[in-house]
Structure formats: C-alpha cells, structure tokens
Amino acid sequence: MTSRMFATALLFCASFGAAPAMACGPDTDCTIGDRFYRIALPDGADAAQPVGAIVFAHGYRGTARGTMRNMNLRRMVSDMGLALIAVKSAGPDWNIPGVPSNVDSTGTEEMAYFDAVIADATDRFAIDPDRIMMSGFSAGGMVTWELACHRPDLFAGFAPVAGTFWQGPPETCETPASVVHIHGTQDSTVPLAGRRIAQTKQGDVMQVLDMYQSHGAFAPQSTANAGDLSCARQSNPQGDILEFCTFEGGHSFRRSFLSYAWDRMVAAGQV
C-alpha cells in the first residue's frame, strides 16, 4: 500500500470515529468508521505466518454476511490456505461512477473504504499485503474494475465476474494491473454488450477490455480451456496478465472462478 493510500485509510477511519480494534471474524463485523467487513482465516492458520487473501464484493443488495454464509466458498478458500474477506457496500449498491442510484458519483468514498479495509485487515490479522486478490460478482465485479483502474497497487490482482464499468470505460486509469475477467455468454442481467438501466448504461465488456489492453500494452499470448471456461490470455512486458474467460451460461457465479483466477495470478508470479 502506498503512503497516499494509507493516509487516506487513516483519514477514512478518523472521519467517522473508528472504534478500537476488537475481535471480529466471519460472524462478527470488523468495524472501520461507520462501515465494516468480515473475515474468515484459513483453518489452522498460524498467527505468526502471514497468509494471502481474497477480498470478495457482493452483488446488488448483497451482504458480507451472505458471502460468509456460503460455506462451500469459505471451505475452498480455506483449503487454498487463504483468508476470505467479505466487504459490504454502504447501501444496497456500490457507490461508483454511473451507478443508477447516483449517476454523478465519483466513487471517492468507495475507494477510501477499500483503502481502510486493507489497512485494517493487514493490521489486525496476519495478512500478506502483497498477496491479496480483489474479486466480486455482478455489481461487485463493477467495483472490482473500478479498483483495478484507480487502486491498482492495493491488490496483487483483480478477478471481476459478470461486472464491468458503468457507462463504458473511463478515460484514464492508473498503472496497469493483472486482471482475469469472467463472464457468461448468455448473461442477460449484465450482458457482454451492456444494457440501459434508468438514466445510465452498463459498459460494453469488449470496449473495456480493448481499453485495458491498450492501456497496459498487453499483447495476445494464447488461448486455453479450463473446465467450461474458454480463455484468451494476454500479457505485457511488466509481467501483468489480462485474461478474458467466458462460459456458456447466464448471470451466475461459481466458487471455482476464484480458484481459477488465483491460480492464474500464481502462474504469472503476481501472488
């Protein structure tokens, strides 16, 4: 985490009168200001040995509690030797640019929230800050893309599932990062081409990928099949990866998506 991000995280907590660190976990909120997250450490974790983590952002009207109640997901992440960090939006949706509930949002509050989550989690628990992957489904995939663009150094990699930017790709992003995007070819909730909702529109996934390919100087590398995923793989001279995986299906999430993305980050030397 950069000094700017750490200072932002401290300001976020101070602004809302953050409570002192207290015991928290998968069934108890880890409070930061007026927000919180939940965390499940891997079974048998040694407090003296830092572990990697997957941060997962829920979809529209989702909750951190709901993420933690997915015991199959928790078991898989634990078996991978990783912590699962479940984040929670302040309202029913993530407050990011173009979101229907706040089209004019800058996303500043959400970026500060994630700065604070990572600062707090790595302070309270034995979490390796260099081995954290950000992921999310649907609206959670949208905030994952925002973080890849505006907080690329906060995470080792990003795995958005069935979510993209609202209103198309932004004009600029910060330093390129590693991204594995996964999407169903028959998704009608967040179609690959996007759709209009109220006064805004979901972005076109291919336009987003084209923007990011150009932004990060990614070049086509190979194609691969992994189970029912068909993936186009790219990399850049810095060792970052950009991967686009599709499956025959609709708006759905499977825990294996996270293990696949993590394995790809490992193979690329990102985590």
C-alpha positions as CSV (number, residue, x, y, z in Angstrom):
1,M,0.0,0.0,0.0
2,T,1.3,3.4,-0.9
3,S,1.7,6.2,1.7
4,R,-1.1,8.1,0.0
5,M,-3.5,5.1,0.3
6,F,-2.5,4.5,3.9
7,A,-3.1,8.2,4.8
8,T,-6.5,8.0,3.0
9,A,-7.4,4.9,5.1
10,L,-6.4,6.7,8.3
11,L,-8.5,9.7,7.3
12,F,-11.5,7.5,6.5
13,C,-11.4,5.9,10.0
14,A,-10.7,9.2,11.8
15,S,-13.5,10.9,10.0
16,F,-16.1,8.5,11.4
17,G,-14.5,8.0,14.8
18,A,-13.2,4.5,14.3
19,A,-13.6,2.1,17.3
20,P,-10.5,0.4,18.7
21,A,-9.6,-3.0,17.3
22,M,-11.8,-5.7,18.7
23,A,-12.3,-9.4,18.0
24,C,-14.1,-10.0,14.7
25,G,-14.4,-12.7,12.1
26,P,-16.8,-14.5,9.8
27,D,-19.8,-13.9,12.1
28,T,-18.8,-10.6,13.6
29,D,-18.3,-7.3,11.9
30,C,-14.8,-5.8,11.8
31,T,-15.7,-2.1,12.2
32,I,-13.9,0.7,10.4
33,G,-15.6,4.1,10.9
34,D,-19.3,3.6,10.0
35,R,-18.5,0.7,7.7
36,F,-17.3,-2.8,8.3
37,Y,-16.1,-6.1,6.7
38,R,-16.0,-9.7,7.8
39,I,-13.1,-12.1,7.6
40,A,-12.6,-15.9,7.7
41,L,-9.0,-17.0,8.2
42,P,-7.9,-20.4,6.9
43,D,-8.3,-23.3,9.2
44,G,-5.2,-23.9,11.3
45,A,-3.7,-20.5,10.4
46,D,-0.5,-19.6,12.3
47,A,-0.8,-16.1,13.6
48,A,2.9,-15.6,13.1
49,Q,2.8,-16.7,9.4
50,P,1.1,-14.2,7.1
51,V,-1.3,-15.6,4.5
52,G,-2.7,-14.4,1.3
53,A,-6.4,-13.3,0.9
54,I,-9.2,-12.9,-1.5
55,V,-11.4,-9.9,-1.0
56,F,-14.9,-10.5,-2.3
57,A,-17.5,-7.8,-3.2
58,H,-21.2,-8.9,-3.2
59,G,-23.7,-8.1,-5.9
60,Y,-26.7,-5.7,-5.8
61,R,-28.4,-5.9,-2.4
62,G,-25.9,-8.5,-1.2
63,T,-24.2,-8.6,2.2
64,A,-20.9,-9.6,3.8
65,R,-23.0,-11.9,6.0
66,G,-24.3,-13.6,2.8
67,T,-20.8,-14.1,1.5
68,M,-19.7,-15.7,4.7
69,R,-22.8,-18.0,4.8
70,N,-21.5,-19.6,1.6
71,M,-19.8,-22.4,3.4
72,N,-18.6,-24.1,0.2
73,L,-16.8,-20.8,-0.8
74,R,-15.3,-20.4,2.6
75,R,-14.1,-24.0,2.7
76,M,-12.5,-23.7,-0.8
77,V,-10.7,-20.5,0.1
78,S,-9.5,-22.0,3.4
79,D,-8.2,-25.1,1.6
80,M,-6.2,-22.8,-0.6
81,G,-4.5,-21.5,2.5
82,L,-6.1,-18.1,2.1
83,A,-8.3,-15.7,4.1
84,L,-11.6,-14.7,2.7
85,I,-12.5,-11.0,3.3
86,A,-16.2,-10.1,2.7
87,V,-16.8,-6.4,2.1
88,K,-20.1,-4.6,2.3
89,S,-21.5,-1.6,0.4
90,A,-22.9,1.3,2.5
91,G,-26.2,1.0,0.7
92,P,-27.8,-1.7,-1.5
93,D,-25.3,-1.0,-4.3
94,W,-21.7,0.1,-4.6
95,N,-21.4,3.9,-4.9
96,I,-19.3,4.1,-8.1
97,P,-19.5,6.3,-11.2
98,G,-22.6,5.9,-13.3
99,V,-24.5,3.7,-10.8
100,P,-28.3,4.1,-11.2
101,S,-28.8,5.3,-7.6
102,N,-26.1,8.0,-8.0
103,V,-25.1,8.6,-11.6
104,D,-22.9,11.5,-10.6
105,S,-20.9,9.6,-8.1
106,T,-17.1,10.0,-8.2
107,G,-16.5,6.7,-6.4
108,T,-14.2,8.5,-3.9
109,E,-16.0,7.1,-0.8
110,E,-15.8,3.5,-2.0
111,M,-12.1,3.9,-2.9
112,A,-11.4,5.2,0.7
113,Y,-13.4,2.3,2.1
114,F,-11.3,-0.3,0.4
115,D,-8.1,1.6,1.4
116,A,-9.4,1.4,5.0
117,V,-10.3,-2.3,4.7
118,I,-6.9,-3.4,3.6
119,A,-5.1,-1.2,6.1
120,D,-7.3,-2.6,8.9
121,A,-7.1,-6.2,7.9
122,T,-3.4,-6.3,7.4
123,D,-3.0,-4.5,10.8
124,R,-5.4,-6.8,12.8
125,F,-4.5,-10.1,11.1
126,A,-1.5,-11.9,9.7
127,I,-2.4,-11.0,6.1
128,D,0.3,-10.6,3.5
129,P,-0.4,-7.2,1.8
130,D,1.4,-8.4,-1.4
131,R,-0.8,-11.5,-1.8
132,I,-4.3,-10.1,-1.9
133,M,-6.7,-10.6,-4.9
134,M,-9.8,-8.5,-5.4
135,S,-12.9,-10.1,-6.8
136,G,-16.6,-9.6,-7.0
137,F,-19.8,-10.7,-8.8
138,S,-22.1,-8.5,-10.8
139,A,-22.2,-5.1,-9.0
140,G,-19.2,-6.5,-7.1
141,G,-17.5,-7.1,-10.4
142,M,-18.1,-3.5,-11.3
143,V,-16.4,-2.1,-8.2
144,T,-13.6,-4.6,-8.8
145,W,-13.0,-3.0,-12.2
146,E,-13.1,0.5,-10.6
147,L,-10.4,-0.7,-8.1
148,A,-8.3,-2.2,-10.9
149,C,-8.4,1.3,-12.6
150,H,-8.0,3.5,-9.6
151,R,-6.3,1.3,-6.9
152,P,-4.1,-1.0,-9.0
153,D,-1.4,-1.1,-6.3
154,L,-3.8,-2.0,-3.5
155,F,-4.1,-5.6,-4.7
156,A,-1.9,-8.1,-6.4
157,G,-4.6,-8.9,-9.0
158,F,-8.3,-8.5,-9.9
159,A,-10.9,-11.0,-10.9
160,P,-14.2,-9.3,-11.8
161,V,-17.1,-11.7,-12.6
162,A,-20.1,-10.6,-14.6
163,G,-19.5,-6.9,-14.0
164,T,-17.9,-4.0,-15.8
165,F,-17.8,-0.2,-15.7
166,W,-21.0,1.8,-15.9
167,Q,-21.2,4.0,-19.0
168,G,-18.2,2.4,-20.6
169,P,-14.5,2.5,-19.9
170,P,-13.0,5.6,-18.1
171,E,-10.8,8.0,-20.0
172,T,-7.8,7.1,-17.9
173,C,-6.6,4.5,-15.4
174,E,-3.5,4.4,-13.2
175,T,-0.7,1.9,-13.5
176,P,-1.9,-1.4,-15.3
177,A,-2.6,-4.4,-13.1
178,S,-3.3,-8.1,-13.7
179,V,-7.0,-8.8,-14.5
180,V,-8.9,-12.0,-15.1
181,H,-12.4,-11.2,-16.3
182,I,-15.0,-14.0,-16.3
183,H,-18.5,-13.7,-17.9
184,G,-21.3,-15.8,-19.1
185,T,-22.1,-15.6,-22.8
186,Q,-25.9,-15.7,-22.2
187,D,-25.8,-13.2,-19.3
188,S,-29.0,-11.1,-19.6
189,T,-28.5,-9.2,-16.4
190,V,-25.1,-7.8,-17.3
191,P,-24.9,-8.6,-21.0
192,L,-21.5,-8.5,-22.6
193,A,-22.7,-5.6,-24.7
194,G,-24.3,-3.9,-21.6
195,R,-27.8,-2.6,-21.3
196,R,-29.6,0.6,-20.2
197,I,-30.9,0.9,-16.7
198,A,-32.8,4.1,-15.7
199,Q,-30.6,7.0,-16.9
200,T,-27.4,5.1,-17.2
201,K,-26.0,2.1,-19.1
202,Q,-23.7,-0.8,-18.3
203,G,-20.5,-0.7,-20.3
204,D,-19.6,-2.9,-23.2
205,V,-17.2,-5.6,-21.9
206,M,-15.3,-5.8,-25.2
207,Q,-14.8,-2.0,-25.2
208,V,-13.5,-2.2,-21.6
209,L,-11.0,-5.0,-22.5
210,D,-9.9,-3.1,-25.6
211,M,-9.2,0.0,-23.5
212,Y,-7.3,-2.0,-20.9
213,Q,-5.3,-3.9,-23.5
214,S,-4.1,-0.6,-25.0
215,H,-3.6,1.0,-21.5
216,G,-1.4,-1.8,-20.3
217,A,0.3,-2.6,-23.6
218,F,-1.0,-6.2,-23.4
219,A,-0.3,-8.5,-26.3
220,P,-2.2,-11.7,-27.3
221,Q,-0.4,-14.7,-25.9
222,S,-2.5,-17.8,-26.1
223,T,-6.0,-19.4,-25.7
224,A,-6.9,-22.1,-23.3
225,N,-9.8,-24.1,-22.0
226,A,-10.2,-24.7,-18.2
227,G,-13.2,-26.8,-17.5
228,D,-16.1,-25.0,-19.2
229,L,-14.1,-21.7,-19.3
230,S,-12.7,-20.6,-22.7
231,C,-10.0,-18.0,-22.1
232,A,-8.0,-15.6,-24.2
233,R,-4.7,-14.8,-22.4
234,Q,-2.5,-11.7,-22.8
235,S,0.5,-10.3,-21.0
236,N,2.7,-7.3,-21.1
237,P,6.4,-6.7,-20.7
238,Q,6.0,-5.9,-17.0
239,G,4.6,-9.4,-16.4
240,D,1.0,-8.3,-15.8
241,I,-1.8,-10.5,-17.3
242,L,-5.1,-9.7,-18.9
243,E,-7.4,-12.7,-19.4
244,F,-10.9,-12.8,-20.7
245,C,-12.8,-16.1,-19.9
246,T,-16.3,-16.9,-21.0
247,F,-18.6,-19.8,-20.2
248,E,-21.9,-21.0,-21.8
249,G,-24.4,-19.7,-19.3
250,G,-26.1,-16.7,-17.8
251,H,-25.6,-14.4,-14.8
252,S,-24.0,-16.8,-12.4
253,F,-21.1,-17.2,-10.1
254,R,-19.2,-20.3,-9.1
255,R,-16.5,-20.5,-6.5
256,S,-14.2,-22.3,-8.9
257,F,-13.9,-18.9,-10.8
258,L,-12.0,-17.6,-7.8
259,S,-9.6,-20.5,-7.6
260,Y,-9.0,-20.3,-11.3
261,A,-8.2,-16.6,-11.2
262,W,-5.9,-17.1,-8.2
263,D,-4.1,-19.9,-9.9
264,R,-3.5,-17.7,-12.9
265,M,-2.1,-15.0,-10.7
266,V,0.2,-17.5,-9.1
267,A,1.3,-18.7,-12.5
268,A,2.1,-15.1,-13.5
269,G,4.1,-14.5,-10.3
270,Q,1.7,-11.9,-9.1
271,V,0.9,-13.7,-5.8
